[in-house]
């Protein structure tokens, strides 16, 4: 398990234990990762001061998420902390399993 996968797994489990409470982590390279669990899925937000995170960073985080998420297209926003962010809703683990069952 990579360090990023371990971080995201812990963050995901913390978010699932406390629905609607954003779990935040800041990486050494200045990237902020927020995960919030809610009824419709998991909101994932990557943010950085003064510039948007790259699509490569978005893809890397999804590839290291604790489970297969499928393709999730982010939306660019300026968040409440005035950071440039990419955000999107990742389906819950059970939603992905259900979708794959019928494909």
Backbone as a printed PyTorch tensor [residue, N CA C, xyz], in Angstrom:
tensor([[[  0.8510,  -1.1770,   0.0000],
         [  0.0000,   0.0000,   0.0000],
         [  0.8950,   1.2380,   0.0000]],

        [[  0.6330,   2.1480,  -0.9190],
         [  1.4310,   3.3770,  -1.0050],
         [  1.0490,   4.3310,   0.1320]],

        [[  1.9100,   5.3050,   0.3720],
         [  1.6390,   6.2980,   1.4110],
         [  0.3650,   7.0830,   1.0790]],

        [[  0.1660,   7.4170,  -0.2020],
         [ -1.0410,   8.1410,  -0.6010],
         [ -2.2720,   7.2770,  -0.3910]],

        [[ -2.1960,   6.0060,  -0.7470],
         [ -3.3260,   5.1040,  -0.5430],
         [ -3.6520,   4.9770,   0.9430]],

        [[ -2.6420,   4.8630,   1.7870],
         [ -2.8550,   4.7640,   3.2370],
         [ -3.5100,   6.0280,   3.7790]],

        [[ -3.0380,   7.1940,   3.3220],
         [ -3.6130,   8.4610,   3.7590],
         [ -5.0810,   8.5610,   3.3510]],

        [[ -5.3650,   8.2600,   2.0870],
         [ -6.7420,   8.3500,   1.5900],
         [ -7.6550,   7.3360,   2.2660]],

        [[ -7.1460,   6.1480,   2.5660],
         [ -7.9460,   5.1310,   3.2460],
         [ -8.3430,   5.6070,   4.6360]],

        [[ -7.3840,   6.1470,   5.3610],
         [ -7.6690,   6.6760,   6.7020],
         [ -8.6570,   7.8330,   6.6240]],

        [[ -8.4200,   8.7320,   5.6900],
         [ -9.2840,   9.8950,   5.5190],
         [-10.7080,   9.4620,   5.1510]],

        [[-10.8250,   8.4870,   4.2640],
         [-12.1260,   7.9630,   3.8550],
         [-12.8570,   7.3430,   5.0500]],

        [[-12.1640,   6.5130,   5.8180],
         [-12.7990,   5.8770,   6.9780],
         [-13.2370,   6.9170,   8.0150]],

        [[-12.4160,   7.9390,   8.2320],
         [-12.7920,   9.0160,   9.1400],
         [-14.0430,   9.7330,   8.6420]],

        [[-14.1160,   9.9830,   7.3390],
         [-15.2840,  10.6560,   6.7510],
         [-16.5390,   9.7950,   6.8950]],

        [[-16.4010,   8.4870,   6.7070],
         [-17.5560,   7.5950,   6.8250],
         [-18.0560,   7.5180,   8.2720]],

        [[-17.1730,   7.6790,   9.2330],
         [-17.5550,   7.6580,  10.6420],
         [-18.2610,   8.9440,  11.0660]],

        [[-17.9890,  10.0390,  10.3370],
         [-18.5480,  11.3450,  10.6980],
         [-19.1400,  12.0050,   9.4550]],

        [[-20.2930,  11.5220,   9.0330],
         [-20.9430,  12.0540,   7.8350],
         [-21.1170,  13.5690,   7.9460]],

        [[-20.9460,  14.2290,   6.8260],
         [-21.0890,  15.6810,   6.6860],
         [-19.9650,  16.4810,   7.3350]],

        [[-18.9680,  15.8120,   7.9050],
         [-17.8180,  16.5120,   8.5030],
         [-16.6220,  16.2980,   7.5770]],

        [[-16.1220,  17.3830,   7.0130],
         [-15.0180,  17.2970,   6.0610],
         [-13.7380,  16.8650,   6.7570]],

        [[-13.0840,  15.8730,   6.1560],
         [-11.7890,  15.3990,   6.6340],
         [-10.7280,  16.0180,   5.7420]],

        [[ -9.8240,  16.8110,   6.3370],
         [ -8.8330,  17.5680,   5.5570],
         [ -7.4250,  17.0800,   5.8420]],

        [[ -6.6350,  17.0440,   4.7770],
         [ -5.2070,  16.7440,   4.8950],
         [ -4.4610,  17.6780,   3.9400]],

        [[ -3.2730,  18.0850,   4.3460],
         [ -2.4160,  18.8930,   3.4810],
         [ -1.1380,  18.1080,   3.2450]],

        [[ -0.7940,  17.9180,   1.9810],
         [  0.4180,  17.2050,   1.6170],
         [  1.6100,  18.1600,   1.5830]],

        [[  2.8030,  17.6090,   1.6270],
         [  4.0380,  18.4120,   1.6310],
         [  4.1440,  19.3370,   0.4340]],

        [[  3.5860,  18.9100,  -0.7040],
         [  3.6930,  19.7160,  -1.9270],
         [  2.6460,  20.8350,  -2.0070]],

        [[  1.9000,  21.0550,  -0.9110],
         [  0.9190,  22.1400,  -0.8710],
         [ -0.4710,  21.7580,  -1.3310]],

        [[ -0.6600,  20.5060,  -1.7050],
         [ -1.9800,  20.0530,  -2.1440],
         [ -2.8460,  19.7430,  -0.9290]],

        [[ -4.0550,  20.2930,  -0.9200],
         [ -5.0270,  20.0240,   0.1430],
         [ -6.0210,  18.9940,  -0.3950]],

        [[ -6.3110,  17.9650,   0.4090],
         [ -7.2850,  16.9430,   0.0240],
         [ -8.3930,  16.9460,   1.0690]],

        [[ -9.6320,  17.1780,   0.6110],
         [-10.8100,  17.1380,   1.4800],
         [-11.7140,  16.0030,   1.0310]],

        [[-12.2190,  15.2390,   1.9910],
         [-13.1860,  14.1810,   1.7210],
         [-14.3500,  14.3700,   2.6820]],

        [[-15.5730,  14.4120,   2.1130],
         [-16.7790,  14.5490,   2.9200],
         [-17.7770,  13.4870,   2.4840]],

        [[-18.2550,  12.6820,   3.4350],
         [-19.2610,  11.6550,   3.1410],
         [-20.6510,  12.2500,   3.3200]],

        [[-21.5480,  11.9050,   2.4070],
         [-22.9450,  12.3270,   2.5030],
         [-23.8040,  11.2780,   1.8110]],

        [[-25.0980,  11.4460,   1.8510],
         [-26.0240,  10.4260,   1.3390],
         [-25.8260,  10.1190,  -0.1440]],

        [[-25.4480,  11.1110,  -0.9440],
         [-25.3290,  10.9160,  -2.3910],
         [-23.9730,  10.4080,  -2.8440]],

        [[-23.0260,  10.3070,  -1.9400],
         [-21.6880,   9.8540,  -2.3110],
         [-20.6370,  10.4870,  -1.4320]],

        [[-19.4670,  10.6610,  -1.9980],
         [-18.3190,  11.2260,  -1.2970],
         [-17.8540,  12.4420,  -2.0980]],

        [[-17.8440,  13.6030,  -1.4710],
         [-17.3060,  14.7780,  -2.1530],
         [-15.8020,  14.7920,  -1.9520]],

        [[-15.0910,  14.8320,  -3.0560],
         [-13.6370,  14.8960,  -3.0580],
         [-13.2420,  16.2710,  -3.5710]],

        [[-12.3710,  16.9370,  -2.8390],
         [-11.8920,  18.2490,  -3.2810],
         [-10.3780,  18.2910,  -3.1490]],

        [[ -9.7260,  18.6580,  -4.2320],
         [ -8.2880,  18.9100,  -4.2380],
         [ -8.1080,  20.4060,  -4.4200]],

        [[ -7.2990,  21.0310,  -3.5670],
         [ -7.1170,  22.4810,  -3.6480],
         [ -5.6470,  22.8420,  -3.4800]],

        [[ -5.3330,  23.9850,  -4.0320],
         [ -3.9610,  24.4810,  -3.9510],
         [ -4.0460,  26.0110,  -3.9380]],

        [[ -3.1270,  26.6460,  -3.2320],
         [ -3.0760,  28.1050,  -3.2190],
         [ -2.5960,  28.6180,  -4.5760]],

        [[ -3.2710,  29.5990,  -5.1160],
         [ -2.8630,  30.3680,  -6.2860],
         [ -2.9050,  29.6730,  -7.6400]],

        [[ -3.1290,  28.3670,  -7.6910],
         [ -3.2930,  27.6860,  -8.9820],
         [ -4.1180,  26.4230,  -8.7690]],

        [[ -4.7990,  26.0250,  -9.8280],
         [ -5.5980,  24.8070,  -9.7400],
         [ -4.7040,  23.5780,  -9.6830]],

        [[ -5.1110,  22.5550,  -8.9310],
         [ -4.4050,  21.2750,  -9.0280],
         [ -4.5090,  20.7760, -10.4700]],

        [[ -3.5760,  19.9580, -10.8600],
         [ -3.5840,  19.4520, -12.2390],
         [ -4.5460,  18.2680, -12.3650]],

        [[ -4.9290,  17.9850, -13.6050],
         [ -5.7600,  16.8020, -13.8610],
         [ -4.9780,  15.5290, -13.5380]],

        [[ -3.6700,  15.6000, -13.6680],
         [ -2.8180,  14.4700, -13.3080],
         [ -2.9250,  14.1880, -11.8030]],

        [[ -2.9430,  15.2380, -11.0010],
         [ -3.1090,  15.0560,  -9.5470],
         [ -4.4820,  14.4690,  -9.2330]],

        [[ -5.5170,  14.9580,  -9.9180],
         [ -6.8750,  14.4470,  -9.7180],
         [ -6.9150,  12.9470, -10.0200]],

        [[ -6.3510,  12.5690, -11.1610],
         [ -6.3340,  11.1610, -11.5730],
         [ -5.5330,  10.3100, -10.5940]],

        [[ -4.4060,  10.8200, -10.1410],
         [ -3.5790,  10.0840,  -9.1910],
         [ -4.3350,   9.8260,  -7.8940]],

        [[ -5.0270,  10.8350,  -7.3880],
         [ -5.8020,  10.6540,  -6.1520],
         [ -6.9090,   9.6200,  -6.3720]],

        [[ -7.6300,   9.7050,  -7.4810],
         [ -8.6750,   8.7060,  -7.7510],
         [ -8.0850,   7.3040,  -7.8770]],

        [[ -6.9160,   7.1860,  -8.4930],
         [ -6.2760,   5.8750,  -8.6530],
         [ -5.8040,   5.2870,  -7.3320]],

        [[ -5.5970,   6.1320,  -6.3230],
         [ -5.1530,   5.6650,  -5.0090],
         [ -6.2840,   5.6600,  -3.9780]],

        [[ -7.4960,   5.9670,  -4.4260],
         [ -8.6490,   5.9500,  -3.5270],
         [ -8.8290,   4.5310,  -2.9940]],

        [[ -9.4370,   4.3450,  -1.8300],
         [ -9.5370,   3.0090,  -1.2340],
         [-10.3080,   1.9760,  -2.0610]],

        [[-11.0400,   2.4040,  -3.0610],
         [-11.7740,   1.4750,  -3.9340],
         [-11.8750,   2.0910,  -5.3220]],

        [[-12.2210,   1.2630,  -6.2920],
         [-12.3880,   1.7210,  -7.6680],
         [-13.5420,   2.7080,  -7.7270]],

        [[-13.2960,   3.9040,  -8.2670],
         [-14.3270,   4.9440,  -8.3040],
         [-14.9560,   5.1170,  -9.6760]],

        [[-14.3270,   4.5610, -10.6930],
         [-14.7690,   4.8810, -12.0430],
         [-14.2740,   6.2810, -12.3730]],

        [[-14.6930,   6.7870, -13.5120],
         [-14.2550,   8.1160, -13.9380],
         [-15.1290,   9.1730, -13.2740]],

        [[-14.4980,  10.1360, -12.6590],
         [-15.1950,  11.2430, -12.0010],
         [-14.6250,  12.5320, -12.5670]],

        [[-15.4700,  13.3010, -13.2370],
         [-15.0430,  14.5710, -13.8310],
         [-15.1640,  15.6820, -12.7920]],

        [[-14.0680,  16.3920, -12.5220],
         [-14.1330,  17.4690, -11.5350],
         [-14.6390,  18.7770, -12.1300]],

        [[-15.0440,  19.6480, -11.2360],
         [-15.4630,  21.0050, -11.5720],
         [-14.4540,  21.9410, -10.9150]],

        [[-14.0660,  23.0040, -11.6020],
         [-13.1490,  23.9810, -11.0310],
         [-13.9400,  24.9990, -10.2120]],

        [[-13.4530,  25.2850,  -9.0050],
         [-14.0810,  26.2840,  -8.1390],
         [-12.9870,  27.0600,  -7.4090]],

        [[-13.3660,  28.1710,  -6.8150],
         [-12.5380,  28.8570,  -5.8220],
         [-13.2540,  28.5810,  -4.5080]],

        [[-12.5860,  27.8820,  -3.5720],
         [-13.2760,  27.4600,  -2.3530],
         [-13.3590,  28.5850,  -1.3190]],

        [[-13.9490,  28.2840,  -0.1700],
         [-14.1740,  29.2920,   0.8690],
         [-12.8620,  29.8150,   1.4770]],

        [[-11.7780,  29.0660,   1.3180],
         [-10.4690,  29.5170,   1.7970],
         [ -9.7050,  30.2610,   0.7030]],

        [[-10.3920,  30.5800,  -0.3990],
         [ -9.8110,  31.2990,  -1.5460],
         [ -8.7510,  30.4800,  -2.2720]],

        [[ -8.8430,  29.1620,  -2.1560],
         [ -7.9270,  28.2740,  -2.8740],
         [ -8.5740,  27.8460,  -4.1790]],

        [[ -7.7440,  27.5800,  -5.1640],
         [ -8.2120,  27.0430,  -6.4340],
         [ -8.4190,  25.5510,  -6.2440]],

        [[ -9.5820,  25.0620,  -6.6170],
         [ -9.9010,  23.6670,  -6.3090],
         [-10.5670,  22.9450,  -7.4710]],

        [[-10.3870,  21.6310,  -7.4590],
         [-11.1320,  20.7150,  -8.3080],
         [-12.0080,  19.9120,  -7.3620]],

        [[-13.2810,  19.7740,  -7.6890],
         [-14.1760,  19.0370,  -6.8160],
         [-15.1080,  18.1570,  -7.6370]],

        [[-15.5050,  17.0520,  -7.0480],
         [-16.4240,  16.1370,  -7.7110],
         [-17.0100,  15.1620,  -6.6970]],

        [[-18.0930,  14.5060,  -7.0890],
         [-18.7330,  13.5260,  -6.2150],
         [-18.3410,  12.1290,  -6.6750]],

        [[-17.6870,  11.4160,  -5.7840],
         [-17.2650,  10.0400,  -6.0150],
         [-18.3910,   9.1360,  -5.5170]],

        [[-18.8110,   8.1550,  -6.2960],
         [-19.8650,   7.2640,  -5.8140],
         [-19.3900,   6.4900,  -4.5850]],

        [[-20.3220,   6.1750,  -3.7000],
         [-19.9930,   5.3470,  -2.5320],
         [-19.5890,   3.9600,  -3.0070]],

        [[-18.8460,   3.2520,  -2.1770],
         [-18.3520,   1.9210,  -2.5200],
         [-19.5080,   1.0020,  -2.9330]],

        [[-20.6010,   1.0200,  -2.1920],
         [-21.7300,   0.1370,  -2.5060],
         [-22.4260,   0.5380,  -3.8120]],

        [[-22.3950,   1.8290,  -4.1570],
         [-22.9690,   2.2800,  -5.4240],
         [-22.1530,   1.7450,  -6.5980]],

        [[-20.8310,   1.7750,  -6.4680],
         [-19.9510,   1.2760,  -7.5260],
         [-20.1580,  -0.2230,  -7.7060]],

        [[-20.2090,  -0.9570,  -6.6040],
         [-20.4010,  -2.4240,  -6.6600],
         [-21.7340,  -2.7490,  -7.3260]],

        [[-22.7780,  -1.9900,  -7.0020],
         [-24.1000,  -2.2180,  -7.5780],
         [-24.0860,  -1.9330,  -9.0740]],

        [[-23.4380,  -0.8360,  -9.4930],
         [-23.3740,  -0.4850, -10.9130],
         [-22.6100,  -1.5500, -11.7010]],

        [[-21.5010,  -2.0130, -11.1380],
         [-20.6840,  -3.0030, -11.8370],
         [-21.4110,  -4.3440, -11.9690]],

        [[-22.2760,  -4.6340, -11.0250],
         [-23.0290,  -5.8810, -11.0300],
         [-23.9520,  -5.9620, -12.2540]],

        [[-24.4340,  -4.7990, -12.7010],
         [-25.4110,  -4.7840, -13.8040],
         [-24.8140,  -4.3120, -15.1290]],

        [[-23.5140,  -4.1680, -15.2000],
         [-22.8980,  -3.7580, -16.4850],
         [-22.5590,  -4.9550, -17.3330]]])
